[in-house]
Amino acid sequence: MIQLTPADMLTAKQMLTEGSPTFSHALAEGIIPGKIFADDPAYPRTALFQTSSGIYYLAGTLPDTGGDKWLHYLNEQRNGGRFTVFSASEDWDAFLIGGLKEPLKQMKRTTFSFADERSNPREEIGVKIEMFHEADCKQSVHFSEKYADEYWGGTANFLKNSFGFKVLHEGRTVSECVAIFRSERFAEVDIATHADFRGKGFAVHCARAFISYCKDHKLEPRWDCDLHNKASIRLAEKLGFCPLKTYSLFVGKR
């Protein structure tokens, strides 16, 4: 288990697939801060992608030898902070279940790729769509400076590499969406609508703006949610996303 230098991180990208989480691509490309470990820096077959906020992804094949070292490292990270591990396969699921300390919660999630754009929704009177700007980080309930620190390592990197939109209705922000992670190829949607304005189509407007921006900038929009989040799945399908992969996510604290 060797920590890759920034110069070697890009070699780990060869292990990523269409269904790998967006943050792993962003890490390999140096867009967000974090670490990557591999069995071999030049020709990796096993890799661990780790964001600075405590999100992990295990990719490639199980380690031929030294599996205990990988498990020991992961267990050492369970220090009371966030500990979220994305698994690439059922083999990794079994590896983690057998080696990570309890308590451990296994969840099933689905990642969606964008297939085709559905017909545009009817324009609503009083709806205005604007890009997400620096001032919004200070005002947003969901996508605040704390959010930027957690997922992007700071507001400056968030404003440089992420993007987003907000929907205003009668002068009030009712829905917002940003790229929780973005790589050279993908941009993953994170969306939130005020409870008083849900079910009125505002999230669709917001996400449409996000998708249009992706198309204009040659990015592939991605959607990811819990397998049982029916509302999120309905919205994804309404927007033109199709299921790509269902995978396990493990959450636990010491």
HELIX and SHEET records of a PDB file:
HELIX    1   1 MET A    9  MET A   15  5                                   7    
HELIX    2   2 THR A   22  ALA A   28  1                                   7    
HELIX    3   3 GLY A   67  GLU A   76  1                                  10    
HELIX    4   4 GLU A   90  GLY A   99  1                                  10    
HELIX    5   5 GLU A  134  GLN A  139  1                                   6    
HELIX    6   6 GLU A  145  TRP A  152  1                                   8    
HELIX    7   7 THR A  155  ASN A  161  1                                   7    
HELIX    8   8 ALA A  195  PHE A  197  5                                   3    
HELIX    9   9 PHE A  202  ASP A  216  1                                  15    
HELIX   10  10 LYS A  230  LEU A  239  1                                  10    
SHEET    1   A12 ILE A   2  GLN A   3  0                                        
SHEET    2   A12 GLY A  34  ALA A  38 -1                                        
SHEET    3   A12 THR A  46  THR A  51 -1                                        
SHEET    4   A12 ILE A  55  GLY A  60 -1                                        
SHEET    5   A12 THR A  84  SER A  87  1                                        
SHEET    6   A12 PHE A 241  GLY A 252 -1                                        
SHEET    7   A12 LEU A 104  PHE A 114 -1                                        
SHEET    8   A12 GLU A 220  ASP A 226 -1                                        
SHEET    9   A12 PHE A 186  THR A 193  1                                        
SHEET   10   A12 ARG A 172  ARG A 182 -1                                        
SHEET   11   A12 GLY A 164  HIS A 169 -1                                        
SHEET   12   A12 VAL A 127  MET A 131 -1                                        
END                                                                             
